[in-house]
Amino acid sequence: MIKHCEYWERWIRGNGEFEYKQSILGILLGKWMLHRTLKNEKPLAKNIPTSEPFVVREKSGDLEASKQQ
């Protein structure tokens, strides 16, 4: 989970090398879904799908080293 959050933070700050590919469904429904998601101050829902660049494929890691970064 920490690695996933690190990916997200690097993406937001522009510090990562991510490819931005938008699917056809995203092109068609993207603005509507974005407006629907951000129109109020409610937090994001649980169990929503993760975008492909943020999926962590590693099975092991050092939690203490990640906390100190």
PDB file of N, CA, C and O in Angstrom:
ATOM      1  N   MET A   1       0.825  -1.196   0.000  1.00  0.00           N
ATOM      2  CA  MET A   1       0.000   0.000   0.000  1.00  0.00           C
ATOM      3  C   MET A   1       0.867   1.258   0.000  1.00  0.00           C
ATOM      4  O   MET A   1       0.525   2.251  -0.642  1.00  0.00           O
ATOM      5  N   ILE A   2       1.985   1.216   0.717  1.00  0.00           N
ATOM      6  CA  ILE A   2       2.849   2.389   0.761  1.00  0.00           C
ATOM      7  C   ILE A   2       3.442   2.649  -0.618  1.00  0.00           C
ATOM      8  O   ILE A   2       3.535   3.800  -1.043  1.00  0.00           O
ATOM      9  N   LYS A   3       3.837   1.609  -1.310  1.00  0.00           N
ATOM     10  CA  LYS A   3       4.407   1.767  -2.648  1.00  0.00           C
ATOM     11  C   LYS A   3       3.369   2.378  -3.596  1.00  0.00           C
ATOM     12  O   LYS A   3       3.700   3.238  -4.412  1.00  0.00           O
ATOM     13  N   HIS A   4       2.132   1.936  -3.486  1.00  0.00           N
ATOM     14  CA  HIS A   4       1.042   2.468  -4.292  1.00  0.00           C
ATOM     15  C   HIS A   4       0.886   3.972  -4.033  1.00  0.00           C
ATOM     16  O   HIS A   4       0.721   4.751  -4.972  1.00  0.00           O
ATOM     17  N   CYS A   5       0.938   4.369  -2.779  1.00  0.00           N
ATOM     18  CA  CYS A   5       0.806   5.789  -2.425  1.00  0.00           C
ATOM     19  C   CYS A   5       2.007   6.597  -2.910  1.00  0.00           C
ATOM     20  O   CYS A   5       1.859   7.755  -3.301  1.00  0.00           O
ATOM     21  N   GLU A   6       3.191   5.993  -2.887  1.00  0.00           N
ATOM     22  CA  GLU A   6       4.380   6.676  -3.418  1.00  0.00           C
ATOM     23  C   GLU A   6       4.227   6.925  -4.917  1.00  0.00           C
ATOM     24  O   GLU A   6       4.571   8.003  -5.401  1.00  0.00           O
ATOM     25  N   TYR A   7       3.718   5.948  -5.650  1.00  0.00           N
ATOM     26  CA  TYR A   7       3.477   6.133  -7.085  1.00  0.00           C
ATOM     27  C   TYR A   7       2.529   7.301  -7.327  1.00  0.00           C
ATOM     28  O   TYR A   7       2.769   8.145  -8.191  1.00  0.00           O
ATOM     29  N   TRP A   8       1.449   7.334  -6.550  1.00  0.00           N
ATOM     30  CA  TRP A   8       0.453   8.400  -6.698  1.00  0.00           C
ATOM     31  C   TRP A   8       1.083   9.772  -6.434  1.00  0.00           C
ATOM     32  O   TRP A   8       0.859  10.719  -7.188  1.00  0.00           O
ATOM     33  N   GLU A   9       1.866   9.868  -5.367  1.00  0.00           N
ATOM     34  CA  GLU A   9       2.478  11.150  -5.022  1.00  0.00           C
ATOM     35  C   GLU A   9       3.471  11.600  -6.097  1.00  0.00           C
ATOM     36  O   GLU A   9       3.519  12.781  -6.441  1.00  0.00           O
ATOM     37  N   ARG A  10       4.258  10.670  -6.624  1.00  0.00           N
ATOM     38  CA  ARG A  10       5.186  11.030  -7.703  1.00  0.00           C
ATOM     39  C   ARG A  10       4.422  11.476  -8.940  1.00  0.00           C
ATOM     40  O   ARG A  10       4.861  12.399  -9.626  1.00  0.00           O
ATOM     41  N   TRP A  11       3.305  10.854  -9.242  1.00  0.00           N
ATOM     42  CA  TRP A  11       2.499  11.224 -10.402  1.00  0.00           C
ATOM     43  C   TRP A  11       1.923  12.631 -10.239  1.00  0.00           C
ATOM     44  O   TRP A  11       1.950  13.430 -11.175  1.00  0.00           O
ATOM     45  N   ILE A  12       1.402  12.928  -9.046  1.00  0.00           N
ATOM     46  CA  ILE A  12       0.823  14.242  -8.782  1.00  0.00           C
ATOM     47  C   ILE A  12       1.885  15.329  -8.879  1.00  0.00           C
ATOM     48  O   ILE A  12       1.627  16.400  -9.429  1.00  0.00           O
ATOM     49  N   ARG A  13       3.060  15.068  -8.358  1.00  0.00           N
ATOM     50  CA  ARG A  13       4.145  16.071  -8.372  1.00  0.00           C
ATOM     51  C   ARG A  13       4.882  16.123  -9.702  1.00  0.00           C
ATOM     52  O   ARG A  13       5.660  17.047  -9.938  1.00  0.00           O
ATOM     53  N   GLY A  14       4.652  15.149 -10.573  1.00  0.00           N
ATOM     54  CA  GLY A  14       5.334  15.122 -11.869  1.00  0.00           C
ATOM     55  C   GLY A  14       6.743  14.580 -11.796  1.00  0.00           C
ATOM     56  O   GLY A  14       7.569  14.898 -12.651  1.00  0.00           O
ATOM     57  N   ASN A  15       7.044  13.754 -10.779  1.00  0.00           N
ATOM     58  CA  ASN A  15       8.392  13.224 -10.584  1.00  0.00           C
ATOM     59  C   ASN A  15       8.573  11.810 -11.109  1.00  0.00           C
ATOM     60  O   ASN A  15       9.629  11.219 -10.883  1.00  0.00           O
ATOM     61  N   GLY A  16       7.618  11.256 -11.780  1.00  0.00           N
ATOM     62  CA  GLY A  16       7.728   9.885 -12.250  1.00  0.00           C
ATOM     63  C   GLY A  16       7.692   9.815 -13.762  1.00  0.00           C
ATOM     64  O   GLY A  16       7.369  10.789 -14.441  1.00  0.00           O
ATOM     65  N   GLU A  17       8.024   8.661 -14.268  1.00  0.00           N
ATOM     66  CA  GLU A  17       7.949   8.429 -15.708  1.00  0.00           C
ATOM     67  C   GLU A  17       6.723   7.561 -15.967  1.00  0.00           C
ATOM     68  O   GLU A  17       6.804   6.332 -15.961  1.00  0.00           O
ATOM     69  N   PHE A  18       5.608   8.207 -16.190  1.00  0.00           N
ATOM     70  CA  PHE A  18       4.363   7.502 -16.405  1.00  0.00           C
ATOM     71  C   PHE A  18       3.877   7.748 -17.820  1.00  0.00           C
ATOM     72  O   PHE A  18       4.033   8.842 -18.363  1.00  0.00           O
ATOM     73  N   GLU A  19       3.289   6.724 -18.409  1.00  0.00           N
ATOM     74  CA  GLU A  19       2.660   6.869 -19.716  1.00  0.00           C
ATOM     75  C   GLU A  19       1.188   7.163 -19.493  1.00  0.00           C
ATOM     76  O   GLU A  19       0.528   6.506 -18.688  1.00  0.00           O
ATOM     77  N   TYR A  20       0.686   8.137 -20.197  1.00  0.00           N
ATOM     78  CA  TYR A  20      -0.707   8.528 -20.038  1.00  0.00           C
ATOM     79  C   TYR A  20      -1.505   8.011 -21.231  1.00  0.00           C
ATOM     80  O   TYR A  20      -1.520   8.627 -22.296  1.00  0.00           O
ATOM     81  N   LYS A  21      -2.159   6.889 -21.039  1.00  0.00           N
ATOM     82  CA  LYS A  21      -2.993   6.306 -22.086  1.00  0.00           C
ATOM     83  C   LYS A  21      -4.428   6.342 -21.596  1.00  0.00           C
ATOM     84  O   LYS A  21      -4.737   5.827 -20.521  1.00  0.00           O
ATOM     85  N   GLN A  22      -5.292   6.942 -22.371  1.00  0.00           N
ATOM     86  CA  GLN A  22      -6.697   7.013 -21.991  1.00  0.00           C
ATOM     87  C   GLN A  22      -7.493   6.065 -22.878  1.00  0.00           C
ATOM     88  O   GLN A  22      -7.343   6.054 -24.100  1.00  0.00           O
ATOM     89  N   SER A  23      -8.329   5.283 -22.244  1.00  0.00           N
ATOM     90  CA  SER A  23      -9.131   4.322 -22.990  1.00  0.00           C
ATOM     91  C   SER A  23     -10.283   5.033 -23.695  1.00  0.00           C
ATOM     92  O   SER A  23     -10.576   6.193 -23.406  1.00  0.00           O
ATOM     93  N   ILE A  24     -10.919   4.342 -24.603  1.00  0.00           N
ATOM     94  CA  ILE A  24     -12.071   4.897 -25.321  1.00  0.00           C
ATOM     95  C   ILE A  24     -13.180   5.257 -24.343  1.00  0.00           C
ATOM     96  O   ILE A  24     -13.825   6.297 -24.475  1.00  0.00           O
ATOM     97  N   LEU A  25     -13.396   4.385 -23.356  1.00  0.00           N
ATOM     98  CA  LEU A  25     -14.420   4.660 -22.352  1.00  0.00           C
ATOM     99  C   LEU A  25     -14.077   5.927 -21.565  1.00  0.00           C
ATOM    100  O   LEU A  25     -14.964   6.717 -21.244  1.00  0.00           O
ATOM    101  N   GLY A  26     -12.808   6.119 -21.259  1.00  0.00           N
ATOM    102  CA  GLY A  26     -12.372   7.328 -20.559  1.00  0.00           C
ATOM    103  C   GLY A  26     -12.565   8.577 -21.391  1.00  0.00           C
ATOM    104  O   GLY A  26     -12.909   9.634 -20.862  1.00  0.00           O
ATOM    105  N   ILE A  27     -12.347   8.464 -22.683  1.00  0.00           N
ATOM    106  CA  ILE A  27     -12.549   9.614 -23.576  1.00  0.00           C
ATOM    107  C   ILE A  27     -14.025   9.980 -23.624  1.00  0.00           C
ATOM    108  O   ILE A  27     -14.380  11.158 -23.577  1.00  0.00           O
ATOM    109  N   LEU A  28     -14.885   8.971 -23.716  1.00  0.00           N
ATOM    110  CA  LEU A  28     -16.314   9.223 -23.837  1.00  0.00           C
ATOM    111  C   LEU A  28     -16.956   9.698 -22.525  1.00  0.00           C
ATOM    112  O   LEU A  28     -17.796  10.598 -22.535  1.00  0.00           O
ATOM    113  N   LEU A  29     -16.563   9.098 -21.411  1.00  0.00           N
ATOM    114  CA  LEU A  29     -17.233   9.378 -20.140  1.00  0.00           C
ATOM    115  C   LEU A  29     -16.371  10.133 -19.129  1.00  0.00           C
ATOM    116  O   LEU A  29     -16.823  10.398 -18.015  1.00  0.00           O
ATOM    117  N   GLY A  30     -15.150  10.480 -19.495  1.00  0.00           N
ATOM    118  CA  GLY A  30     -14.195  11.051 -18.559  1.00  0.00           C
ATOM    119  C   GLY A  30     -14.644  12.333 -17.892  1.00  0.00           C
ATOM    120  O   GLY A  30     -14.582  12.438 -16.667  1.00  0.00           O
ATOM    121  N   LYS A  31     -15.096  13.313 -18.660  1.00  0.00           N
ATOM    122  CA  LYS A  31     -15.502  14.592 -18.080  1.00  0.00           C
ATOM    123  C   LYS A  31     -16.709  14.426 -17.163  1.00  0.00           C
ATOM    124  O   LYS A  31     -16.780  15.048 -16.103  1.00  0.00           O
ATOM    125  N   TRP A  32     -17.646  13.597 -17.571  1.00  0.00           N
ATOM    126  CA  TRP A  32     -18.829  13.361 -16.748  1.00  0.00           C
ATOM    127  C   TRP A  32     -18.446  12.701 -15.425  1.00  0.00           C
ATOM    128  O   TRP A  32     -18.921  13.109 -14.365  1.00  0.00           O
ATOM    129  N   MET A  33     -17.586  11.678 -15.486  1.00  0.00           N
ATOM    130  CA  MET A  33     -17.177  10.982 -14.265  1.00  0.00           C
ATOM    131  C   MET A  33     -16.347  11.887 -13.362  1.00  0.00           C
ATOM    132  O   MET A  33     -16.498  11.839 -12.141  1.00  0.00           O
ATOM    133  N   LEU A  34     -15.480  12.706 -13.936  1.00  0.00           N
ATOM    134  CA  LEU A  34     -14.671  13.625 -13.141  1.00  0.00           C
ATOM    135  C   LEU A  34     -15.567  14.619 -12.415  1.00  0.00           C
ATOM    136  O   LEU A  34     -15.379  14.873 -11.225  1.00  0.00           O
ATOM    137  N   HIS A  35     -16.531  15.177 -13.120  1.00  0.00           N
ATOM    138  CA  HIS A  35     -17.459  16.123 -12.503  1.00  0.00           C
ATOM    139  C   HIS A  35     -18.273  15.434 -11.407  1.00  0.00           C
ATOM    140  O   HIS A  35     -18.486  16.005 -10.337  1.00  0.00           O
ATOM    141  N   ARG A  36     -18.717  14.236 -11.665  1.00  0.00           N
ATOM    142  CA  ARG A  36     -19.514  13.481 -10.693  1.00  0.00           C
ATOM    143  C   ARG A  36     -18.693  13.175  -9.441  1.00  0.00           C
ATOM    144  O   ARG A  36     -19.225  13.181  -8.331  1.00  0.00           O
ATOM    145  N   THR A  37     -17.402  12.909  -9.617  1.00  0.00           N
ATOM    146  CA  THR A  37     -16.543  12.558  -8.493  1.00  0.00           C
ATOM    147  C   THR A  37     -16.155  13.784  -7.663  1.00  0.00           C
ATOM    148  O   THR A  37     -16.084  13.705  -6.436  1.00  0.00           O
ATOM    149  N   LEU A  38     -15.907  14.909  -8.326  1.00  0.00           N
ATOM    150  CA  LEU A  38     -15.369  16.076  -7.638  1.00  0.00           C
ATOM    151  C   LEU A  38     -16.386  17.153  -7.308  1.00  0.00           C
ATOM    152  O   LEU A  38     -16.000  18.206  -6.800  1.00  0.00           O
ATOM    153  N   LYS A  39     -17.655  16.942  -7.572  1.00  0.00           N
ATOM    154  CA  LYS A  39     -18.640  18.009  -7.398  1.00  0.00           C
ATOM    155  C   LYS A  39     -18.944  18.328  -5.939  1.00  0.00           C
ATOM    156  O   LYS A  39     -19.480  19.396  -5.646  1.00  0.00           O
ATOM    157  N   ASN A  40     -18.615  17.429  -5.023  1.00  0.00           N
ATOM    158  CA  ASN A  40     -18.859  17.702  -3.612  1.00  0.00           C
ATOM    159  C   ASN A  40     -17.600  17.391  -2.811  1.00  0.00           C
ATOM    160  O   ASN A  40     -16.599  16.945  -3.372  1.00  0.00           O
ATOM    161  N   GLU A  41     -17.650  17.620  -1.529  1.00  0.00           N
ATOM    162  CA  GLU A  41     -16.480  17.431  -0.668  1.00  0.00           C
ATOM    163  C   GLU A  41     -16.381  16.016  -0.092  1.00  0.00           C
ATOM    164  O   GLU A  41     -15.572  15.761   0.800  1.00  0.00           O
ATOM    165  N   LYS A  42     -17.193  15.110  -0.597  1.00  0.00           N
ATOM    166  CA  LYS A  42     -17.187  13.729  -0.111  1.00  0.00           C
ATOM    167  C   LYS A  42     -15.894  13.030  -0.544  1.00  0.00           C
ATOM    168  O   LYS A  42     -15.470  13.205  -1.686  1.00  0.00           O
ATOM    169  N   PRO A  43     -15.249  12.240   0.337  1.00  0.00           N
ATOM    170  CA  PRO A  43     -14.031  11.523  -0.061  1.00  0.00           C
ATOM    171  C   PRO A  43     -14.326  10.464  -1.123  1.00  0.00           C
ATOM    172  O   PRO A  43     -15.474  10.065  -1.313  1.00  0.00           O
ATOM    173  N   LEU A  44     -13.284  10.020  -1.805  1.00  0.00           N
ATOM    174  CA  LEU A  44     -13.444   8.989  -2.829  1.00  0.00           C
ATOM    175  C   LEU A  44     -13.981   7.703  -2.207  1.00  0.00           C
ATOM    176  O   LEU A  44     -13.705   7.391  -1.049  1.00  0.00           O
ATOM    177  N   ALA A  45     -14.740   6.977  -2.989  1.00  0.00           N
ATOM    178  CA  ALA A  45     -15.351   5.734  -2.511  1.00  0.00           C
ATOM    179  C   ALA A  45     -14.290   4.648  -2.339  1.00  0.00           C
ATOM    180  O   ALA A  45     -13.225   4.700  -2.954  1.00  0.00           O
ATOM    181  N   LYS A  46     -14.592   3.684  -1.509  1.00  0.00           N
ATOM    182  CA  LYS A  46     -13.693   2.540  -1.318  1.00  0.00           C
ATOM    183  C   LYS A  46     -13.858   1.565  -2.477  1.00  0.00           C
ATOM    184  O   LYS A  46     -14.906   1.508  -3.119  1.00  0.00           O
ATOM    185  N   ASN A  47     -12.798   0.802  -2.728  1.00  0.00           N
ATOM    186  CA  ASN A  47     -12.788  -0.285  -3.711  1.00  0.00           C
ATOM    187  C   ASN A  47     -13.045   0.181  -5.143  1.00  0.00           C
ATOM    188  O   ASN A  47     -13.647  -0.549  -5.930  1.00  0.00           O
ATOM    189  N   ILE A  48     -12.597   1.386  -5.486  1.00  0.00           N
ATOM    190  CA  ILE A  48     -12.678   1.810  -6.873  1.00  0.00           C
ATOM    191  C   ILE A  48     -11.458   1.258  -7.609  1.00  0.00           C
ATOM    192  O   ILE A  48     -10.417   1.066  -6.981  1.00  0.00           O
ATOM    193  N   PRO A  49     -11.543   0.997  -8.900  1.00  0.00           N
ATOM    194  CA  PRO A  49     -10.422   0.388  -9.618  1.00  0.00           C
ATOM    195  C   PRO A  49      -9.189   1.302  -9.653  1.00  0.00           C
ATOM    196  O   PRO A  49      -9.304   2.528  -9.675  1.00  0.00           O
ATOM    197  N   THR A  50      -8.027   0.682  -9.656  1.00  0.00           N
ATOM    198  CA  THR A  50      -6.760   1.405  -9.711  1.00  0.00           C
ATOM    199  C   THR A  50      -6.307   1.512 -11.152  1.00  0.00           C
ATOM    200  O   THR A  50      -6.395   0.551 -11.916  1.00  0.00           O
ATOM    201  N   SER A  51      -5.823   2.678 -11.514  1.00  0.00           N
ATOM    202  CA  SER A  51      -5.283   2.882 -12.849  1.00  0.00           C
ATOM    203  C   SER A  51      -4.029   2.028 -13.023  1.00  0.00           C
ATOM    204  O   SER A  51      -3.293   1.804 -12.062  1.00  0.00           O
ATOM    205  N   GLU A  52      -3.787   1.562 -14.213  1.00  0.00           N
ATOM    206  CA  GLU A  52      -2.694   0.626 -14.499  1.00  0.00           C
ATOM    207  C   GLU A  52      -1.310   1.126 -14.055  1.00  0.00           C
ATOM    208  O   GLU A  52      -0.544   0.318 -13.530  1.00  0.00           O
ATOM    209  N   PRO A  53      -0.937   2.407 -14.232  1.00  0.00           N
ATOM    210  CA  PRO A  53       0.407   2.821 -13.793  1.00  0.00           C
ATOM    211  C   PRO A  53       0.631   2.732 -12.288  1.00  0.00           C
ATOM    212  O   PRO A  53       1.779   2.717 -11.844  1.00  0.00           O
ATOM    213  N   PHE A  54      -0.429   2.672 -11.496  1.00  0.00           N
ATOM    214  CA  PHE A  54      -0.281   2.658 -10.049  1.00  0.00           C
ATOM    215  C   PHE A  54      -0.361   1.261  -9.441  1.00  0.00           C
ATOM    216  O   PHE A  54      -0.287   1.121  -8.220  1.00  0.00           O
ATOM    217  N   VAL A  55      -0.507   0.236 -10.257  1.00  0.00           N
ATOM    218  CA  VAL A  55      -0.565  -1.135  -9.758  1.00  0.00           C
ATOM    219  C   VAL A  55       0.856  -1.565  -9.400  1.00  0.00           C
ATOM    220  O   VAL A  55       1.765  -1.478 -10.225  1.00  0.00           O
ATOM    221  N   VAL A  56       1.038  -2.027  -8.173  1.00  0.00           N
ATOM    222  CA  VAL A  56       2.348  -2.465  -7.689  1.00  0.00           C
ATOM    223  C   VAL A  56       2.481  -3.951  -7.941  1.00  0.00           C
ATOM    224  O   VAL A  56       1.635  -4.739  -7.519  1.00  0.00           O
ATOM    225  N   ARG A  57       3.536  -4.332  -8.625  1.00  0.00           N
ATOM    226  CA  ARG A  57       3.737  -5.728  -8.969  1.00  0.00           C
ATOM    227  C   ARG A  57       4.734  -6.429  -8.031  1.00  0.00           C
ATOM    228  O   ARG A  57       4.889  -7.649  -8.086  1.00  0.00           O
ATOM    229  N   GLU A  58       5.399  -5.657  -7.182  1.00  0.00           N
ATOM    230  CA  GLU A  58       6.375  -6.229  -6.255  1.00  0.00           C
ATOM    231  C   GLU A  58       5.661  -6.981  -5.141  1.00  0.00           C
ATOM    232  O   GLU A  58       4.611  -6.551  -4.664  1.00  0.00           O
ATOM    233  N   LYS A  59       6.232  -8.096  -4.732  1.00  0.00           N
ATOM    234  CA  LYS A  59       5.630  -8.899  -3.663  1.00  0.00           C
ATOM    235  C   LYS A  59       6.302  -8.645  -2.321  1.00  0.00           C
ATOM    236  O   LYS A  59       5.740  -8.995  -1.283  1.00  0.00           O
ATOM    237  N   SER A  60       7.490  -8.045  -2.315  1.00  0.00           N
ATOM    238  CA  SER A  60       8.190  -7.775  -1.066  1.00  0.00           C
ATOM    239  C   SER A  60       8.741  -6.356  -1.091  1.00  0.00           C
ATOM    240  O   SER A  60       8.857  -5.737  -2.149  1.00  0.00           O
ATOM    241  N   GLY A  61       9.073  -5.865   0.069  1.00  0.00           N
ATOM    242  CA  GLY A  61       9.629  -4.522   0.164  1.00  0.00           C
ATOM    243  C   GLY A  61      10.019  -4.227   1.597  1.00  0.00           C
ATOM    244  O   GLY A  61       9.664  -4.970   2.513  1.00  0.00           O
ATOM    245  N   ASP A  62      10.748  -3.142   1.788  1.00  0.00           N
ATOM    246  CA  ASP A  62      11.197  -2.748   3.106  1.00  0.00           C
ATOM    247  C   ASP A  62      10.326  -1.617   3.615  1.00  0.00           C
ATOM    248  O   ASP A  62      10.455  -0.478   3.168  1.00  0.00           O
ATOM    249  N   LEU A  63       9.453  -1.924   4.536  1.00  0.00           N
ATOM    250  CA  LEU A  63       8.495  -0.963   5.063  1.00  0.00           C
ATOM    251  C   LEU A  63       9.189   0.177   5.809  1.00  0.00           C
ATOM    252  O   LEU A  63       8.810   1.338   5.653  1.00  0.00           O
ATOM    253  N   GLU A  64      10.186  -0.138   6.606  1.00  0.00           N
ATOM    254  CA  GLU A  64      10.872   0.892   7.387  1.00  0.00           C
ATOM    255  C   GLU A  64      11.625   1.875   6.482  1.00  0.00           C
ATOM    256  O   GLU A  64      11.637   3.076   6.751  1.00  0.00           O
ATOM    257  N   ALA A  65      12.241   1.382   5.431  1.00  0.00           N
ATOM    258  CA  ALA A  65      12.940   2.268   4.488  1.00  0.00           C
ATOM    259  C   ALA A  65      11.942   3.159   3.749  1.00  0.00           C
ATOM    260  O   ALA A  65      12.235   4.322   3.473  1.00  0.00           O
ATOM    261  N   SER A  66      10.781   2.626   3.433  1.00  0.00           N
ATOM    262  CA  SER A  66       9.755   3.417   2.755  1.00  0.00           C
ATOM    263  C   SER A  66       9.204   4.501   3.667  1.00  0.00           C
ATOM    264  O   SER A  66       8.908   5.603   3.206  1.00  0.00           O
ATOM    265  N   LYS A  67       9.062   4.206   4.947  1.00  0.00           N
ATOM    266  CA  LYS A  67       8.560   5.204   5.890  1.00  0.00           C
ATOM    267  C   LYS A  67       9.511   6.383   6.035  1.00  0.00           C
ATOM    268  O   LYS A  67       9.069   7.517   6.220  1.00  0.00           O
ATOM    269  N   GLN A  68      10.805   6.125   5.955  1.00  0.00           N
ATOM    270  CA  GLN A  68      11.791   7.196   6.146  1.00  0.00           C
ATOM    271  C   GLN A  68      11.954   8.071   4.915  1.00  0.00           C
ATOM    272  O   GLN A  68      12.513   9.163   5.018  1.00  0.00           O
ATOM    273  N   GLN A  69      11.496   7.640   3.780  1.00  0.00           N
ATOM    274  CA  GLN A  69      11.598   8.453   2.571  1.00  0.00           C
ATOM    275  C   GLN A  69      10.531   9.456   2.616  1.00  0.00           C
ATOM    276  O   GLN A  69      10.407  10.267   1.699  1.00  0.00           O
TER     277      GLN A  69
END
